[in-house]
Each structure stands twice: as C-alpha cells, then as structure tokens.
C-alpha cells in the first residue's frame, strides 16, 4: 500500500489543514490555561482556609500569620475583615 495516499489530498488542502490544526492547538491551549487557572484558584482557596483557621485560633498576630503563610499582610487583613462581615 502506498504510504503517501493522503499526501496529494492534504497538499491540495494545505490552508484548510493548517487552519484545522491551529484550531485544535488553540483549543488545547485554552484548556491548559483553564486547568492552570482552576488549580491556582483551588490553591488560593485552600490557603485562605488555613489563614482563616489561624485567625480563628487567635494565638497568632496577623503579621505572624502573613509571615507563616507567605502572603501579603493585606491579604490576611482582608480575610479577617471578610470573616467579621460574615458573623
């Protein structure tokens, strides 16, 4: 069987083939970006939950919590403010 069966067909439709391949690449890239975004959101939510537990414990200052969690002090203060509003 000739291994170049599709060669002539694909060459005659090169622009269409390239467009289809680029569309598939774009879809894969969009999916990758979405997955990375979801991972980042999940990690941030988990980090926030830990910070909330440390704030609820009350034994550490917001400065110390920010230092331990490796996050900006303003983020810890915002989480604390959100917790107070929820009460």
MODELLER restraints for C-alpha pairs under 7 A, 6 or more apart:
rsr = mdl.restraints
at = mdl.atoms
rsr.add(forms.Gaussian(group=physical.xy_distance, feature=features.Distance(at['CA:10:A'], at['CA:17:A']), mean=6.94, stdev=0.5))
rsr.add(forms.Gaussian(group=physical.xy_distance, feature=features.Distance(at['CA:51:A'], at['CA:65:A']), mean=6.95, stdev=0.5))
rsr.add(forms.Gaussian(group=physical.xy_distance, feature=features.Distance(at['CA:52:A'], at['CA:79:A']), mean=6.98, stdev=0.5))
rsr.add(forms.Gaussian(group=physical.xy_distance, feature=features.Distance(at['CA:62:A'], at['CA:76:A']), mean=6.39, stdev=0.5))
rsr.add(forms.Gaussian(group=physical.xy_distance, feature=features.Distance(at['CA:62:A'], at['CA:77:A']), mean=6.94, stdev=0.5))
rsr.add(forms.Gaussian(group=physical.xy_distance, feature=features.Distance(at['CA:63:A'], at['CA:73:A']), mean=6.22, stdev=0.5))
rsr.add(forms.Gaussian(group=physical.xy_distance, feature=features.Distance(at['CA:66:A'], at['CA:72:A']), mean=5.96, stdev=0.5))
rsr.add(forms.Gaussian(group=physical.xy_distance, feature=features.Distance(at['CA:66:A'], at['CA:73:A']), mean=5.19, stdev=0.5))
rsr.add(forms.Gaussian(group=physical.xy_distance, feature=features.Distance(at['CA:66:A'], at['CA:76:A']), mean=6.14, stdev=0.5))
